[in-house]
Amino acid sequence: MHMHMHGVSVRLAPLPALAPVCSRRRNKCRAQNPYPTCSIQHAGAGPTPTPTPMRCCHCPCGRRGLLSASLSLSVLLPFHPDPPSVFAAPPTDPTAALHRVHPSRPDYCEELFAKAMSSGMKSYEREIAGYKQMLFSNLRGTSSKRVLELGVGTGPNFKYYANNTALSILGVDPNQQMEKYARSSATTAGLPISNFHFLRGVGEALPVDDDSVDAVIGTLVLCSVKDVNGTLREVKRVLKPGGLYIFIEHVAAEDGTFLRFVQGVLDPLQQVVADGCHLTRETGKQIAGVGFSRLSLNNAFLKSVSLFGPHVYGIACK
């Protein structure tokens, strides 16, 4: 299927599946699928593999948490005044939402977590690289685009799409210490420094006007927001009609499995040591329930992070 959005031709072609998380329930899930079949364009060097059709369904195993960067942080983020927004303001005051959702923490705690995410995610990034490459290929094109990356962190995604000088990227993250890492990643990826803007903020109140961005990116972020549904509504609000929401989230294992039991036991500790990350949210169902016009929602299992192995990934169109 081809779509033309803002001067860019996008073909939604399917992603090859990782190890399925919910093989026993897949047939039931597809039978309940309210969406048409979607697929995502493959990117990267070498021949494109034969696409495998994917159903746009939400599975009962949908869940996420953050990754192996578990460190003992039990304080929250320190507040610094945000610079003027480069994209305007949302209906809810972003500063008020930031204070409410992420109270201030000492700078050293923010820096410790930022360093852990910068250095502790390498094995995960190696395993997920092929899937990111395929997903982010949908941002390719010659026309100017505005991209918002939610929970930009240290900028691990920039190398897949930020070498396009036509992009203007707004990175939103509650941790101010992530900015220097994100700027370094953007520069390494080839993005002009003037094309990247960092704002301290939260997904529950994005500092962006309605219908103002061409794409929203969120990878490993919905696990730690306070309000998943509210954040997804914000994503949909700021996207232009036909805009893309590109996501990768780790999720809970299938109900009744030993892994799901372990996740439930460790979930309270995980929230303390991993900056609010949850292991037991049904993110797949929540993404499917927002009301995107098209959705490709897929399940996978990553072996490098077994506790967080179950994932959902895909693309939604407003």
N, C-alpha and C positions, 0 to 999 in steps of 0.2 A: 504494500500500500504506500502510495506517495502522497505527501501533503506539501503545500507551498505556504510557508509562514514567513511573513516579513521579508520576502525576497529570497528565502532560503528553501531549497528543496530538501525535504526530510523523508526518508523512507524508513518506516517502522518495520524492521525485520527482526526475526526472533533471535534471542540469545541461546547458545547451547547451554543446556542445564548442567549445573554442578550436581553433586550427589543429592538426589531429592530428599527432602526432610519428611514429606508426608505421602510416601508412595501408597500406603494402604488407603488413604482417603482421597487420592487424586481424582478417581473416577466420580466419587460423590461430589467433590468440589467442582469439577467441570460441569456436572449436571446442573448445578445451582448457579452457574456463571451467567450474570446478567449482561456481560460485556461482549463485544465482538472480538474475534481473534486479532491480536496485535503482534507485531514482530519489530525487532530493532536492528538497525543497520550495523553491520560488522565493520570494525575499523582495524587498522594496523597493517604492518608489512605482510607480504605474502598473500596467497590466494584466499578469498573469502570462503569459509566453510559453508557447506550446504545448510541453509537455514532449517531449523526445526520449528514448526508452528507452536506457539505458546498460547494457552488460554488465559484470559484476563479474569482470574478468579481470586478470591481471598480464601486462604486456607485456615482451618482452626488452629494450626500450629504457629500462626504468626506471632512473633515476639522478638525483642532485642535487648541488648545490654551493651556496655562499652567493651573495651578489649583488655588485652593482657597488661595494660599499664595500670595495674592495681597498686596504688600507693596510699599510705595512710594520711589522708587529708580530711579533716573533719571541720574545716573552717571554710567560709565562702569568700566570694570575690570582693576585693576592695573597689570602691567606686572612684572613678575619675571623671570629670566633666567630659561629655562627648563633644567632638568637633561638630560644626554645622553639618547637617545631613546633605549629601550630594544628590539625594533622590527624593527629598521632601519628607513629610511626616505622616504617620498612620493615624487612624481615628483615636487610638489610645496612646497616651503620652509614653514614648519609649523609655524615658528616664524613670518615670514612676513605675513602669512595669519592671524595669531592671532592678530597682530597689526592692520591689515586692517579691520578685521571683528569685533573685540572686543577691541577698544581702552582702555587704562588704566583707572582704577577707584580707589578710595581710598579703603584701606583694610577694613575699618569699614563697607562700603556698601556691599562688598562681604560677610563679616561675617554676617551681618544682614539678607541678603537673604538666606545664608546657614542655619542659625538658623531657619528661617521661614519655609524652606523646610523640615528641620529635625523634627520640632514640629507641623507644620500646615497641614500635609498631612495624619494624622492618620485615619480619617474617610474614605478618599478615598482609602487608602491602605487596609483597612478592606474589602471594597466592591470589589476591584479588585483582591483580594488575590487568589480566586479560578481560575481565568483566567491566572494569572501569574504562578500558580502551574502547570497548564496543559501545558502552552507554554514551560516553562523551563524544563519540564520533558524530552524534546527532547535533552537536553545536557547530559543526564545520560549515563554512560558507563565507562569502566575501562581503556581505552586507553588515552594517554596524549593528551590534547587539548589546543589550544591557543584561548582565547576568548577576544574580544575587546568590552568593554561596552562604547558606545558613550553617552556623557552627563551623566556620572556615578553619579553625584550629591553626595548625602549622602549615597549611596549604599543600597537603599531599596530593590533591587532585589537579593542581595547576599544570603539572607536566603533561597532562592528557589533553588540555584544551586551551591553555592560556598563551600559547605562542601566536595567537591570532591578534594582530594589532588593531583589528576592527572591534575588539571586545572592550567594553567598560565593565569592570568587575567590582562589585561591592561585597566585601567580606564582613559578615556579622558574627560576633562571638562575645560571650559575656566575660571572657578572660582577656584583659588588656595585654597581658604578657605574651599572648599568641601573636601579636601584631608583628614583631620583629622577625619571627620565624616565617610568618605568612609572606611578608614583603620579600624576604630572602628567596623563598620558593618561587614567587612571582617573577622576580628578576632572573633567576636561573632558568625559568621556563621561557623567557624571552618576551614577557609582557612589559611594555613601557611603564615606567614607574608612575607616570601621570594617569595611567589607565586603571590603577588599583587604588581603592579606598577602603579603609578599615574603620568600622564603627563598633563600639562596644554596645551590645544590645542582646535581646532575647527574641526567640521565635514567636512568643505570644503577642508581641507588638513590634512588627517589623517597621523600620524607619523609612518606609517607601509608600508612595501614593498607589491608589487603586490602578490596576491595568497599566503598569508602568515598566515591567521588565519582561524580557523575552524568555528567560529561563530562570528557574530556581533549582539549585543543587543542594542536596542534603545527604551526607553520608555519615553514618554512626552519630546521629544527633538526636533523633526522636526518643532515644532511650533515656536521655537526661533532661528533657524539658519537663516543666511542671504540668503542662496541659497539652497533651498530644492533639486532641481534636481542635483546640483553639489555635495551635500552631499550624495545623493543616488548613484551617480556614484562612489564616493569614497568607499562607502560600498561594492558595487559590485566589485570594483577593488581589494580590500584587501582580499576578501574572496577566499579561495581555491575552485577549482571546486567541486561542491557538498556541499559547505559550506552553513550554515543557517544564514539568517537574521531574527531575532525574534523582533517583534515590537508591541508596544501599543501606540497609539496616539489619543489625543482628537481632534475632528474635528468640522467643522461647521455644523449647523443643515440644514435640507432640505430647499432648496430655496422656498420662498413663505410663510414660517411659521413665527409666531411671534418671536420665539426664534432666528431665523436667522436674523430678523430685529434688535433685541436687540444686538446680537453679532456684527452686522455691526456698530451700533452706538457706542458701547463700545470698539471696536477694537483699535482705536488710543490710548485711555487711558490705555488699557491693555498692550500695548507695552511699555509704560513708567513705569508702576508700577510693571510689572512682567518680567523684564529683557529681553525685546524684544519678548515676546510671542504674537503670532497672533491668532485671533479667526476665521479668514475667509480664510483659505487656503484649497485647495482641495487635501489634502495629499493622500487620497485613490487613486485618479486618477494618481497621480505622482508616487506612488509606483508601480502601475500596469503598468505604461509606461516605466519603467526602462529596462525591458527585462529579468527578471529572468526566468529560465527554468521552475520552478513550483512556484505557488503562492496560498496560502490560505489567502484570504482577507475578513474579516467579519466586520459587523457593530453591535454596541451595544449602549445602553444608561445607564449611571450611575446616579442614583438618588441623590447620596450624593453631587454631584457637578453639579447642573442642568444647569448652564450657560455653563459649559464645558462638559455636559453630553454625547453628541454624540461622539462615539469613533470608531476607526478602530483598529483591532488587527489581528495578524496572523503570518505566517511563509513564507518566500520566500527562494528558493533554487537557488544557482548560477548554 
